[in-house]
């Protein structure tokens, strides 16, 4: 399953973001089952030929989202999805998409009101 990570030539953008989104989707879809031990940071960095800092950052973000849990001296494991519904999982994904969009807006010096206006356009079905 993890062999599929970042192998698509259609992927673009920062590697950490790609990896985080791929792992998140695999966990939320159940393709990475509860209790599965993930590769160590060093192992996954070696497999993907990337810096360990990237993997550490991705694992930390997934841990903060409650999707994985590190166990000192044992490894990092996929968490049991809390008895959440499909709607709740969708809400989690939507939240993260909005959070990333807001971050892009802030990094581009958009005000909160301007970001909200763009979101309103999206929700109304209009384009920029």
C-alpha positions in Angstrom: 0.0 0.0 0.0 2.7 2.5 1.0 4.6 1.6 -2.2 2.0 3.6 -4.1 3.0 6.8 -2.3 4.2 9.6 -4.5 4.5 7.4 -7.6 1.9 9.2 -9.7 3.4 11.5 -12.3 0.2 13.6 -12.0 1.1 14.8 -8.6 2.4 18.3 -8.2 3.2 20.7 -5.4 5.3 20.3 -2.3 6.3 16.7 -1.4 5.2 17.0 2.2 1.7 18.2 1.2 1.4 15.4 -1.4 2.5 12.7 1.1 0.3 14.1 3.9 -2.8 14.1 1.7 -2.0 10.6 0.3 -1.6 9.1 3.8 -4.7 10.9 5.1 -6.8 9.5 2.2 -5.4 6.0 2.7 -6.2 6.1 6.5 -9.6 7.7 6.2 -10.6 5.3 3.4 -9.5 2.3 5.6 -6.9 1.2 3.1 -4.4 1.6 5.9 -6.1 -0.4 8.7 -6.2 0.4 12.4 -3.1 -0.9 14.1 -0.9 -0.9 11.0 2.7 -0.1 11.9 4.0 2.6 9.6 7.6 2.7 8.4 10.0 4.6 10.7 10.8 8.2 9.6 14.2 7.0 8.4 12.8 4.0 6.5 10.1 6.0 4.7 12.6 8.9 3.9 14.9 6.3 2.4 12.1 4.6 0.4 11.0 7.9 -1.0 14.5 9.4 -1.4 13.6 12.5 0.6 14.7 14.3 3.7 13.7 12.9 7.1 12.5 16.3 8.1 9.7 16.0 5.5 8.5 12.7 6.9 8.8 13.9 10.5 6.6 16.9 9.6 4.0 14.8 7.9 3.9 12.3 10.7 3.5 15.1 13.3 0.6 16.7 11.3 -1.1 13.3 11.0 -0.6 12.7 14.7 -2.1 16.2 15.5 -5.1 15.2 13.4 -5.5 12.0 15.4 -4.9 9.7 12.4 -1.6 8.1 13.7 0.0 7.6 17.1 3.7 7.2 17.9 4.6 4.7 20.6 8.0 5.4 22.0 10.4 2.6 21.3 7.8 0.6 19.3 6.9 2.7 16.2 4.1 4.8 14.7 0.7 3.2 14.1 -2.5 4.0 12.3 -5.2 5.0 14.9 -8.6 3.4 15.1 -11.0 5.7 13.4 -13.2 7.0 16.1 -16.7 5.8 15.4 -17.2 8.6 12.9 -19.6 8.7 10.1 -18.9 9.2 6.4 -20.1 12.8 6.9 -17.7 13.4 9.7 -14.8 12.1 7.7 -15.9 14.3 4.8 -16.0 17.2 7.2 -12.5 16.5 8.3 -11.3 16.5 4.7 -13.2 19.7 3.9 -11.7 21.4 7.0 -8.2 20.5 5.9 -8.9 21.7 2.4 -10.2 25.0 3.7 -7.3 25.4 6.1 -4.8 25.0 3.3 -6.8 27.4 1.1 -6.8 29.9 3.9 -3.0 29.5 4.3 -2.5 30.1 0.6 -4.6 33.3 0.9 -2.7 34.5 4.0 0.6 33.8 2.3 -0.6 35.9 -0.7 -1.5 38.8 1.6 -5.3 38.3 1.3 -7.4 39.6 4.2 -9.8 37.3 6.0 -12.7 39.2 4.2 -11.1 38.6 0.8 -10.6 34.9 1.5 -14.2 34.6 2.6 -15.3 36.4 -0.6 -13.5 33.9 -2.7 -15.1 31.0 -0.7 -18.5 32.6 -1.3 -17.8 32.7 -5.0 -16.8 29.0 -4.9 -20.0 28.1 -3.0 -22.1 30.1 -5.5 -20.5 28.2 -8.3 -18.9 31.2 -9.9 -15.3 31.4 -11.0 -12.7 34.1 -10.5 
